Amino acid sequence: MKTVDFYFDFGSPAAYLAWTQLPAICQAAGAQLVCKPMLLGGVFQSTGNRSPISVPAKGKYLFQDLNRYAARYAVPFRLNPNFPINTLVLMRGAAGLLAREPQRFDDYARAVFNAMWVDGQNLNDPQVVASVLQAAGFDPAAFMALVSDADVKERLKALTLEAVDREVFGAPTMFVGDLMFWGQDRLEFVKEALQ
């Protein structure tokens, strides 16, 4: 079966937009979506890259462009007023759930992406994270135990190193075989590669 490896961080609005489209793209192509959580800050540090928002003119343009794509995809999107958000705990949650309860990952990703890029919630606040998780049917205490687990911490580090080894420099990055596509605006190329 063909696969799309999807390297992402919840802190990337472009990763959110890609995530809204990739399941349908994969389903139409008979491919499997393989989610690969990574810590974007670690990738930036390893590659010398930085967030587009750190360049004011580029950041302003980027959010206009992301709004255009959200309209094209007919999905809700708004800039989180609390941006940037430290996603370490959230990404550990993704790595932990994919390893231990993969059947619950989609619910988790939906809850976190929507809280971040639709509802504009302050996910820097642990109490807000707990309420988002609870509303999505997760036990916040069990979640905190999961993200504190040494194996889960190592899993996220390993996935981040794997991304760097594959020459990922930003999020989202998708691979179809050895072909790499960076940015949610490359989804048409992902579709073509799957054909």
Residue, then its C-alpha position, 0 to 999 in steps of 0.5 A: m500500500k502507498t503511504v504518505d508520511f506526514y511530519f507535523d507540529f500542532g504549532s504550524p497553521a500550515a500543518y493544520l490546513a494540510w491535515t484537513q485535506l490529507p485524509a481525503i487525498c489518501q483515501a481517494a488514492g488508496a494510500q495510508l496516512v502515516c502521522k509523524p509528530m515532530l518538534l518543529g523548534g528542534v527541527f529549526q534548531s538543527t537546520g538553521n531555519r526559523s519561523p516565517i512569522s519571525v520575518p514581519a512582512k513574510g508573517k503578514y503575507l503568510f497569514q493572508d495566504l493561509n486564509r486564502y487556502a482555508a477559504r479554498y478548502a472550505v475549512p475554518f481557520r483563524l490566527n491564534p491570538n496566543f501564537p506562538i504556543n510551546t507545543l512540547v507537551l502536545m507533541r509528546g501527546a501525539a507521539g505517545l498516543l500513536a505508539r500506545e493508543p493509535q485508534r484515539f489519535d484522530d480524536y486527539a489531533r482534531a481536538v488540538f488542531n481545532a483548539m489551536w487554529v479554529d477556536g484560538q485557545n491558549l494552549n500555553d495554559p495547562q488548564v486550557v489543555a486539560s479542558v480541551l482534552q476532557a471535552a474530547g473524551f480524554d482523561p487529563a491525568a492519564f494524558m499527563a502521565l503519558v507525556s511524562d513517560a520517558d519512552v514517550k519523550e524519547r519517541l518524540k526525540a527520535l521522530t524529530l531526529e528522523a525528520v532532520d535525517r530525512e532533511v525536513f526543515g519545516a512543517p508540514t512535510m510530506f513524503v511519498g516514497d522518497l519524494m519530499f513535499w514541504g508546505q500545505d500548498r504542495l498537496e497537488f504534488v502529493k496527489e500526483a505522486l500518489q497516482 
